[in-house]
Amino acid sequence: MRALPVLLALAASLHAQEPTIKVDVDLVNILCSVRNRNGGLVSNLEKNDFTLFEDGKQQDIKYFARETDLPLTIGLLVDTSKSQERLVDIEKRAAYQFFSQVLRKKDMAFLIQFGAEAELLQDSTNSPKLLQEGLNQLHLSVPVGGLHPGPVPTQQNLAGTILFDAVYLAANEKLRGEVGRKAIVLITDGVDTGSKTTKEKCIEAAQKADAIIYSIDYEDPSAYGFGGFGHVGFGNGEGDLKRMSGETGGTVFHVDRKHSLEDIFKQLQDEMRSQYSIAYTPTNPKKDGSFRKIEVRTSSKDFKVQARKGYYSTAGGEN
């Protein structure tokens, strides 16, 4: 098992300085999904069906593609804190099936588990065998009384679930330099206890990495004093998951009595394969590091577009 290599290096200076992230605003790329009133995916739209705005000003769509064939890099982040203890075996099986079905030859995936610490169990690979081996290493990650500090500094070294730290590190260290489509898939109850990174900073890191966050709200009712699936939100982390996914163009899925984790992974696979790829050159040429708001609309009021809420306009790199 290997601790995420960058964690030790970042531990003493996670917030000492802002990372230098360069973004070339000459071309802004957006991946989006469209759903109808019933929540079904709409995958047969054309370029003329979309209208795009940046900071309220309409932009000219330069490139458009349906069911994009761009390479896909997936970071699977699995919550292995105490509240998830009874769910790990199910997660291993469902995640392996998901990887086997969704990854193509030019796609990559990596695996991180997080609880009291964050650990890289498998670096980026296309090998189902290596991903299976990584999944087999999933184990409970709980505080150890402060005797052995984890790689990410947390209050009194007694962090229970460093969700925001894990998202920040996956986006900033693993995905920022990748090309093509990038996604962070979270399996968690959404509860963060002890991260040094704020929710806002982890969202910003995902936006700067051009990564979509898909959240799978998977909770063990018994961990919160309930006997079975009656409703979601036992751990009160759903709001944070909605914020992270909503700001980056992703979706929050819920495992419940009617939807197993395998069902959710199938829905996620369908969504990833039904994306539209849109690119435009902004009418605002300034490269001042500001956050630019993006809105994508369709010609039908019956459709809802899922896309990231904006990007950072820093010169010299990639969106």
Contacts in CASP RR format, 6 or more apart in sequence:
PFRMAT RR
TARGET T0000
AUTHOR 0000-0000-0000
METHOD contacts of the structure
MODEL  1
MRALPVLLALAASLHAQEPTIKVDVDLVNILCSVRNRNGGLVSNLEKNDF
TLFEDGKQQDIKYFARETDLPLTIGLLVDTSKSQERLVDIEKRAAYQFFS
QVLRKKDMAFLIQFGAEAELLQDSTNSPKLLQEGLNQLHLSVPVGGLHPG
PVPTQQNLAGTILFDAVYLAANEKLRGEVGRKAIVLITDGVDTGSKTTKE
KCIEAAQKADAIIYSIDYEDPSAYGFGGFGHVGFGNGEGDLKRMSGETGG
TVFHVDRKHSLEDIFKQLQDEMRSQYSIAYTPTNPKKDGSFRKIEVRTSS
KDFKVQARKGYYSTAGGEN
1 119 0 8 1.000
1 121 0 8 1.000
1 137 0 8 1.000
2 119 0 8 1.000
2 120 0 8 1.000
2 121 0 8 1.000
3 117 0 8 1.000
3 118 0 8 1.000
3 119 0 8 1.000
3 120 0 8 1.000
3 151 0 8 1.000
4 112 0 8 1.000
4 118 0 8 1.000
4 119 0 8 1.000
4 120 0 8 1.000
4 151 0 8 1.000
4 169 0 8 1.000
4 173 0 8 1.000
5 120 0 8 1.000
6 169 0 8 1.000
6 173 0 8 1.000
7 117 0 8 1.000
7 118 0 8 1.000
7 151 0 8 1.000
7 152 0 8 1.000
7 169 0 8 1.000
8 151 0 8 1.000
10 152 0 8 1.000
10 169 0 8 1.000
10 173 0 8 1.000
11 150 0 8 1.000
11 151 0 8 1.000
11 152 0 8 1.000
11 153 0 8 1.000
12 153 0 8 1.000
14 152 0 8 1.000
14 153 0 8 1.000
14 165 0 8 1.000
14 196 0 8 1.000
14 197 0 8 1.000
15 196 0 8 1.000
15 197 0 8 1.000
19 172 0 8 1.000
19 205 0 8 1.000
21 176 0 8 1.000
21 208 0 8 1.000
21 312 0 8 1.000
21 314 0 8 1.000
22 314 0 8 1.000
22 315 0 8 1.000
22 316 0 8 1.000
22 317 0 8 1.000
22 318 0 8 1.000
23 208 0 8 1.000
23 287 0 8 1.000
23 289 0 8 1.000
23 311 0 8 1.000
23 312 0 8 1.000
23 313 0 8 1.000
23 314 0 8 1.000
23 315 0 8 1.000
23 316 0 8 1.000
23 317 0 8 1.000
23 318 0 8 1.000
23 319 0 8 1.000
24 315 0 8 1.000
24 316 0 8 1.000
24 317 0 8 1.000
24 318 0 8 1.000
24 319 0 8 1.000
25 282 0 8 1.000
25 284 0 8 1.000
25 285 0 8 1.000
25 287 0 8 1.000
25 292 0 8 1.000
25 311 0 8 1.000
25 313 0 8 1.000
25 314 0 8 1.000
25 315 0 8 1.000
25 319 0 8 1.000
26 281 0 8 1.000
27 62 0 8 1.000
27 279 0 8 1.000
27 280 0 8 1.000
27 281 0 8 1.000
27 319 0 8 1.000
28 54 0 8 1.000
28 279 0 8 1.000
28 280 0 8 1.000
28 281 0 8 1.000
28 282 0 8 1.000
28 294 0 8 1.000
28 311 0 8 1.000
28 319 0 8 1.000
29 210 0 8 1.000
29 277 0 8 1.000
29 278 0 8 1.000
29 279 0 8 1.000
29 319 0 8 1.000
30 52 0 8 1.000
30 277 0 8 1.000
30 278 0 8 1.000
30 279 0 8 1.000
30 280 0 8 1.000
30 294 0 8 1.000
30 296 0 8 1.000
30 307 0 8 1.000
30 308 0 8 1.000
31 68 0 8 1.000
31 181 0 8 1.000
31 212 0 8 1.000
31 249 0 8 1.000
31 275 0 8 1.000
31 276 0 8 1.000
31 277 0 8 1.000
31 278 0 8 1.000
31 307 0 8 1.000
31 308 0 8 1.000
32 249 0 8 1.000
32 275 0 8 1.000
32 276 0 8 1.000
32 278 0 8 1.000
32 296 0 8 1.000
32 305 0 8 1.000
32 306 0 8 1.000
32 307 0 8 1.000
33 41 0 8 1.000
33 249 0 8 1.000
33 250 0 8 1.000
33 251 0 8 1.000
33 271 0 8 1.000
33 274 0 8 1.000
33 275 0 8 1.000
33 276 0 8 1.000
33 305 0 8 1.000
33 306 0 8 1.000
33 307 0 8 1.000
34 41 0 8 1.000
34 42 0 8 1.000
34 43 0 8 1.000
34 45 0 8 1.000
34 276 0 8 1.000
34 298 0 8 1.000
34 303 0 8 1.000
34 304 0 8 1.000
34 305 0 8 1.000
34 306 0 8 1.000
35 41 0 8 1.000
35 42 0 8 1.000
35 303 0 8 1.000
35 304 0 8 1.000
35 306 0 8 1.000
36 42 0 8 1.000
36 302 0 8 1.000
36 303 0 8 1.000
36 304 0 8 1.000
37 302 0 8 1.000
39 304 0 8 1.000
41 270 0 8 1.000
41 271 0 8 1.000
41 274 0 8 1.000
42 274 0 8 1.000
42 303 0 8 1.000
43 66 0 8 1.000
43 67 0 8 1.000
43 274 0 8 1.000
44 66 0 8 1.000
45 66 0 8 1.000
45 276 0 8 1.000
45 298 0 8 1.000
46 64 0 8 1.000
47 61 0 8 1.000
47 64 0 8 1.000
48 299 0 8 1.000
49 298 0 8 1.000
49 299 0 8 1.000
49 300 0 8 1.000
50 61 0 8 1.000
50 64 0 8 1.000
50 276 0 8 1.000
50 278 0 8 1.000
50 296 0 8 1.000
50 297 0 8 1.000
50 298 0 8 1.000
50 299 0 8 1.000
51 58 0 8 1.000
51 296 0 8 1.000
51 297 0 8 1.000
51 298 0 8 1.000
51 299 0 8 1.000
52 58 0 8 1.000
52 59 0 8 1.000
52 61 0 8 1.000
52 278 0 8 1.000
52 280 0 8 1.000
52 294 0 8 1.000
52 295 0 8 1.000
52 296 0 8 1.000
52 297 0 8 1.000
53 59 0 8 1.000
53 294 0 8 1.000
53 295 0 8 1.000
53 296 0 8 1.000
53 297 0 8 1.000
54 280 0 8 1.000
54 282 0 8 1.000
54 283 0 8 1.000
54 284 0 8 1.000
54 292 0 8 1.000
54 293 0 8 1.000
54 294 0 8 1.000
55 284 0 8 1.000
55 292 0 8 1.000
55 293 0 8 1.000
56 293 0 8 1.000
56 295 0 8 1.000
57 283 0 8 1.000
57 284 0 8 1.000
59 280 0 8 1.000
59 281 0 8 1.000
59 282 0 8 1.000
59 283 0 8 1.000
60 280 0 8 1.000
60 281 0 8 1.000
61 278 0 8 1.000
61 279 0 8 1.000
61 280 0 8 1.000
62 279 0 8 1.000
62 280 0 8 1.000
62 281 0 8 1.000
63 277 0 8 1.000
63 278 0 8 1.000
63 279 0 8 1.000
63 280 0 8 1.000
64 276 0 8 1.000
64 277 0 8 1.000
64 278 0 8 1.000
64 279 0 8 1.000
65 276 0 8 1.000
65 277 0 8 1.000
66 276 0 8 1.000
67 273 0 8 1.000
67 274 0 8 1.000
67 275 0 8 1.000
68 181 0 8 1.000
68 275 0 8 1.000
68 276 0 8 1.000
68 277 0 8 1.000
70 180 0 8 1.000
70 181 0 8 1.000
70 277 0 8 1.000
71 106 0 8 1.000
71 107 0 8 1.000
71 108 0 8 1.000
71 179 0 8 1.000
71 180 0 8 1.000
71 181 0 8 1.000
72 102 0 8 1.000
72 103 0 8 1.000
72 104 0 8 1.000
72 107 0 8 1.000
72 108 0 8 1.000
72 180 0 8 1.000
72 181 0 8 1.000
72 182 0 8 1.000
72 183 0 8 1.000
72 272 0 8 1.000
73 107 0 8 1.000
73 108 0 8 1.000
73 109 0 8 1.000
73 110 0 8 1.000
73 124 0 8 1.000
73 175 0 8 1.000
73 178 0 8 1.000
73 180 0 8 1.000
73 181 0 8 1.000
73 182 0 8 1.000
73 183 0 8 1.000
74 99 0 8 1.000
74 102 0 8 1.000
74 103 0 8 1.000
74 107 0 8 1.000
74 108 0 8 1.000
74 109 0 8 1.000
74 110 0 8 1.000
74 183 0 8 1.000
74 184 0 8 1.000
74 185 0 8 1.000
75 109 0 8 1.000
75 110 0 8 1.000
75 111 0 8 1.000
75 112 0 8 1.000
75 170 0 8 1.000
75 174 0 8 1.000
75 175 0 8 1.000
75 183 0 8 1.000
75 184 0 8 1.000
75 185 0 8 1.000
76 95 0 8 1.000
76 99 0 8 1.000
76 109 0 8 1.000
76 110 0 8 1.000
76 111 0 8 1.000
76 112 0 8 1.000
76 185 0 8 1.000
76 187 0 8 1.000
77 112 0 8 1.000
77 113 0 8 1.000
77 114 0 8 1.000
77 166 0 8 1.000
77 167 0 8 1.000
77 170 0 8 1.000
77 184 0 8 1.000
77 185 0 8 1.000
77 186 0 8 1.000
77 187 0 8 1.000
77 188 0 8 1.000
78 88 0 8 1.000
78 91 0 8 1.000
78 95 0 8 1.000
78 111 0 8 1.000
78 112 0 8 1.000
78 113 0 8 1.000
78 114 0 8 1.000
78 138 0 8 1.000
78 187 0 8 1.000
78 188 0 8 1.000
79 113 0 8 1.000
79 114 0 8 1.000
79 115 0 8 1.000
79 161 0 8 1.000
79 163 0 8 1.000
79 186 0 8 1.000
79 187 0 8 1.000
79 188 0 8 1.000
79 189 0 8 1.000
79 190 0 8 1.000
79 218 0 8 1.000
80 88 0 8 1.000
80 113 0 8 1.000
80 114 0 8 1.000
80 115 0 8 1.000
80 138 0 8 1.000
80 139 0 8 1.000
80 140 0 8 1.000
80 141 0 8 1.000
81 114 0 8 1.000
81 115 0 8 1.000
81 116 0 8 1.000
81 140 0 8 1.000
81 141 0 8 1.000
81 142 0 8 1.000
81 160 0 8 1.000
81 161 0 8 1.000
81 191 0 8 1.000
82 140 0 8 1.000
82 142 0 8 1.000
82 160 0 8 1.000
82 223 0 8 1.000
83 161 0 8 1.000
83 189 0 8 1.000
83 191 0 8 1.000
83 219 0 8 1.000
83 220 0 8 1.000
83 223 0 8 1.000
83 224 0 8 1.000
83 235 0 8 1.000
84 188 0 8 1.000
84 189 0 8 1.000
84 218 0 8 1.000
84 220 0 8 1.000
84 223 0 8 1.000
85 140 0 8 1.000
85 220 0 8 1.000
85 223 0 8 1.000
86 220 0 8 1.000
86 222 0 8 1.000
86 223 0 8 1.000
87 218 0 8 1.000
87 220 0 8 1.000
88 138 0 8 1.000
88 139 0 8 1.000
88 140 0 8 1.000
90 261 0 8 1.000
91 135 0 8 1.000
91 138 0 8 1.000
91 187 0 8 1.000
91 218 0 8 1.000
91 261 0 8 1.000
92 135 0 8 1.000
92 136 0 8 1.000
92 138 0 8 1.000
94 260 0 8 1.000
94 261 0 8 1.000
94 262 0 8 1.000
94 265 0 8 1.000
95 111 0 8 1.000
95 131 0 8 1.000
95 135 0 8 1.000
95 187 0 8 1.000
95 265 0 8 1.000
96 128 0 8 1.000
96 131 0 8 1.000
96 132 0 8 1.000
96 135 0 8 1.000
97 262 0 8 1.000
97 265 0 8 1.000
98 265 0 8 1.000
98 268 0 8 1.000
98 269 0 8 1.000
99 109 0 8 1.000
99 128 0 8 1.000
99 131 0 8 1.000
100 128 0 8 1.000
101 269 0 8 1.000
102 268 0 8 1.000
102 269 0 8 1.000
102 272 0 8 1.000
103 109 0 8 1.000
103 126 0 8 1.000
103 128 0 8 1.000
105 126 0 8 1.000
106 126 0 8 1.000
107 126 0 8 1.000
108 124 0 8 1.000
108 125 0 8 1.000
108 126 0 8 1.000
108 178 0 8 1.000
109 122 0 8 1.000
109 124 0 8 1.000
109 125 0 8 1.000
109 126 0 8 1.000
109 131 0 8 1.000
110 120 0 8 1.000
110 122 0 8 1.000
110 123 0 8 1.000
110 124 0 8 1.000
110 125 0 8 1.000
110 170 0 8 1.000
110 174 0 8 1.000
111 120 0 8 1.000
111 121 0 8 1.000
111 122 0 8 1.000
111 131 0 8 1.000
111 134 0 8 1.000
111 135 0 8 1.000
112 118 0 8 1.000
112 119 0 8 1.000
112 120 0 8 1.000
112 121 0 8 1.000
112 166 0 8 1.000
112 169 0 8 1.000
112 170 0 8 1.000
112 174 0 8 1.000
113 119 0 8 1.000
113 121 0 8 1.000
113 137 0 8 1.000
113 138 0 8 1.000
113 139 0 8 1.000
113 141 0 8 1.000
114 141 0 8 1.000
114 161 0 8 1.000
114 162 0 8 1.000
114 163 0 8 1.000
114 165 0 8 1.000
114 166 0 8 1.000
115 141 0 8 1.000
115 142 0 8 1.000
115 159 0 8 1.000
115 160 0 8 1.000
115 161 0 8 1.000
115 162 0 8 1.000
115 166 0 8 1.000
116 141 0 8 1.000
116 142 0 8 1.000
116 143 0 8 1.000
116 144 0 8 1.000
116 150 0 8 1.000
116 154 0 8 1.000
116 158 0 8 1.000
116 159 0 8 1.000
116 160 0 8 1.000
116 161 0 8 1.000
116 162 0 8 1.000
117 141 0 8 1.000
117 150 0 8 1.000
117 151 0 8 1.000
117 152 0 8 1.000
117 159 0 8 1.000
117 162 0 8 1.000
118 151 0 8 1.000
118 152 0 8 1.000
118 162 0 8 1.000
118 165 0 8 1.000
118 166 0 8 1.000
118 169 0 8 1.000
119 141 0 8 1.000
121 134 0 8 1.000
121 135 0 8 1.000
121 137 0 8 1.000
121 138 0 8 1.000
122 130 0 8 1.000
122 131 0 8 1.000
122 133 0 8 1.000
122 134 0 8 1.000
122 135 0 8 1.000
124 174 0 8 1.000
125 131 0 8 1.000
142 160 0 8 1.000
143 157 0 8 1.000
143 158 0 8 1.000
143 159 0 8 1.000
143 160 0 8 1.000
145 157 0 8 1.000
145 158 0 8 1.000
146 156 0 8 1.000
146 157 0 8 1.000
146 158 0 8 1.000
148 157 0 8 1.000
149 157 0 8 1.000
150 157 0 8 1.000
152 159 0 8 1.000
152 162 0 8 1.000
152 165 0 8 1.000
152 169 0 8 1.000
152 195 0 8 1.000
152 196 0 8 1.000
153 196 0 8 1.000
154 160 0 8 1.000
154 162 0 8 1.000
154 165 0 8 1.000
154 194 0 8 1.000
154 195 0 8 1.000
154 196 0 8 1.000
155 194 0 8 1.000
159 193 0 8 1.000
159 194 0 8 1.000
159 195 0 8 1.000
160 193 0 8 1.000
160 194 0 8 1.000
161 188 0 8 1.000
161 190 0 8 1.000
161 191 0 8 1.000
161 192 0 8 1.000
161 193 0 8 1.000
161 194 0 8 1.000
162 192 0 8 1.000
162 194 0 8 1.000
162 195 0 8 1.000
162 196 0 8 1.000
163 186 0 8 1.000
163 188 0 8 1.000
163 190 0 8 1.000
163 191 0 8 1.000
163 192 0 8 1.000
163 195 0 8 1.000
163 240 0 8 1.000
164 192 0 8 1.000
164 195 0 8 1.000
164 197 0 8 1.000
164 198 0 8 1.000
164 199 0 8 1.000
164 201 0 8 1.000
164 202 0 8 1.000
165 195 0 8 1.000
165 196 0 8 1.000
165 197 0 8 1.000
165 202 0 8 1.000
167 184 0 8 1.000
167 186 0 8 1.000
167 197 0 8 1.000
167 202 0 8 1.000
167 205 0 8 1.000
167 206 0 8 1.000
167 213 0 8 1.000
167 244 0 8 1.000
168 197 0 8 1.000
168 201 0 8 1.000
168 202 0 8 1.000
168 205 0 8 1.000
170 184 0 8 1.000
170 211 0 8 1.000
171 184 0 8 1.000
171 202 0 8 1.000
171 205 0 8 1.000
171 206 0 8 1.000
171 208 0 8 1.000
171 209 0 8 1.000
171 211 0 8 1.000
172 205 0 8 1.000
172 208 0 8 1.000
172 209 0 8 1.000
175 182 0 8 1.000
175 184 0 8 1.000
175 209 0 8 1.000
175 210 0 8 1.000
175 211 0 8 1.000
176 205 0 8 1.000
176 208 0 8 1.000
176 209 0 8 1.000
177 209 0 8 1.000
177 318 0 8 1.000
178 209 0 8 1.000
179 318 0 8 1.000
181 212 0 8 1.000
181 272 0 8 1.000
181 275 0 8 1.000
182 209 0 8 1.000
182 210 0 8 1.000
182 211 0 8 1.000
182 212 0 8 1.000
183 211 0 8 1.000
183 212 0 8 1.000
183 213 0 8 1.000
183 214 0 8 1.000
183 272 0 8 1.000
184 206 0 8 1.000
184 211 0 8 1.000
184 212 0 8 1.000
184 213 0 8 1.000
184 214 0 8 1.000
185 214 0 8 1.000
185 216 0 8 1.000
185 268 0 8 1.000
186 213 0 8 1.000
186 214 0 8 1.000
186 215 0 8 1.000
186 216 0 8 1.000
186 241 0 8 1.000
186 244 0 8 1.000
187 216 0 8 1.000
187 218 0 8 1.000
187 261 0 8 1.000
188 215 0 8 1.000
188 216 0 8 1.000
188 217 0 8 1.000
188 218 0 8 1.000
188 241 0 8 1.000
189 217 0 8 1.000
189 218 0 8 1.000
189 219 0 8 1.000
189 220 0 8 1.000
189 223 0 8 1.000
189 233 0 8 1.000
189 234 0 8 1.000
189 235 0 8 1.000
189 237 0 8 1.000
190 215 0 8 1.000
190 217 0 8 1.000
190 235 0 8 1.000
190 237 0 8 1.000
190 238 0 8 1.000
190 240 0 8 1.000
190 241 0 8 1.000
191 235 0 8 1.000
191 236 0 8 1.000
191 237 0 8 1.000
192 199 0 8 1.000
192 237 0 8 1.000
192 240 0 8 1.000
195 202 0 8 1.000
199 240 0 8 1.000
199 243 0 8 1.000
199 244 0 8 1.000
202 244 0 8 1.000
203 213 0 8 1.000
203 243 0 8 1.000
203 244 0 8 1.000
203 247 0 8 1.000
203 248 0 8 1.000
204 312 0 8 1.000
206 212 0 8 1.000
206 213 0 8 1.000
206 244 0 8 1.000
206 247 0 8 1.000
206 248 0 8 1.000
207 247 0 8 1.000
207 248 0 8 1.000
207 308 0 8 1.000
207 309 0 8 1.000
207 310 0 8 1.000
207 311 0 8 1.000
207 312 0 8 1.000
208 311 0 8 1.000
208 312 0 8 1.000
210 308 0 8 1.000
210 311 0 8 1.000
210 318 0 8 1.000
210 319 0 8 1.000
211 248 0 8 1.000
212 245 0 8 1.000
212 248 0 8 1.000
212 249 0 8 1.000
212 250 0 8 1.000
212 308 0 8 1.000
213 244 0 8 1.000
213 245 0 8 1.000
213 246 0 8 1.000
213 248 0 8 1.000
213 249 0 8 1.000
213 250 0 8 1.000
214 245 0 8 1.000
214 250 0 8 1.000
214 251 0 8 1.000
214 253 0 8 1.000
214 268 0 8 1.000
214 271 0 8 1.000
215 241 0 8 1.000
215 242 0 8 1.000
215 244 0 8 1.000
215 245 0 8 1.000
215 250 0 8 1.000
215 251 0 8 1.000
215 252 0 8 1.000
215 253 0 8 1.000
216 252 0 8 1.000
216 253 0 8 1.000
216 254 0 8 1.000
216 255 0 8 1.000
216 261 0 8 1.000
216 264 0 8 1.000
216 268 0 8 1.000
217 232 0 8 1.000
217 233 0 8 1.000
217 237 0 8 1.000
217 238 0 8 1.000
217 241 0 8 1.000
217 252 0 8 1.000
217 253 0 8 1.000
217 254 0 8 1.000
217 255 0 8 1.000
218 255 0 8 1.000
218 261 0 8 1.000
219 232 0 8 1.000
219 233 0 8 1.000
219 234 0 8 1.000
219 235 0 8 1.000
219 255 0 8 1.000
221 227 0 8 1.000
221 228 0 8 1.000
221 229 0 8 1.000
221 230 0 8 1.000
221 234 0 8 1.000
222 228 0 8 1.000
223 234 0 8 1.000
224 234 0 8 1.000
224 235 0 8 1.000
225 234 0 8 1.000
226 234 0 8 1.000
229 256 0 8 1.000
229 257 0 8 1.000
230 256 0 8 1.000
230 257 0 8 1.000
231 256 0 8 1.000
232 238 0 8 1.000
232 254 0 8 1.000
232 256 0 8 1.000
238 252 0 8 1.000
241 252 0 8 1.000
242 252 0 8 1.000
245 251 0 8 1.000
245 252 0 8 1.000
246 252 0 8 1.000
246 306 0 8 1.000
246 309 0 8 1.000
247 308 0 8 1.000
247 309 0 8 1.000
248 308 0 8 1.000
248 309 0 8 1.000
249 306 0 8 1.000
249 307 0 8 1.000
249 308 0 8 1.000
249 309 0 8 1.000
250 306 0 8 1.000
251 268 0 8 1.000
251 271 0 8 1.000
251 306 0 8 1.000
253 259 0 8 1.000
253 264 0 8 1.000
253 267 0 8 1.000
253 268 0 8 1.000
254 264 0 8 1.000
255 261 0 8 1.000
255 264 0 8 1.000
259 267 0 8 1.000
278 296 0 8 1.000
282 292 0 8 1.000
282 313 0 8 1.000
284 292 0 8 1.000
284 313 0 8 1.000
286 313 0 8 1.000
287 313 0 8 1.000
287 314 0 8 1.000
287 315 0 8 1.000
287 316 0 8 1.000
288 313 0 8 1.000
289 312 0 8 1.000
289 313 0 8 1.000
289 314 0 8 1.000
290 312 0 8 1.000
290 313 0 8 1.000
291 310 0 8 1.000
291 311 0 8 1.000
291 312 0 8 1.000
291 313 0 8 1.000
292 310 0 8 1.000
292 311 0 8 1.000
292 312 0 8 1.000
292 313 0 8 1.000
293 309 0 8 1.000
293 310 0 8 1.000
294 307 0 8 1.000
294 308 0 8 1.000
294 309 0 8 1.000
294 310 0 8 1.000
294 311 0 8 1.000
296 305 0 8 1.000
296 307 0 8 1.000
297 305 0 8 1.000
298 305 0 8 1.000
311 319 0 8 1.000
END
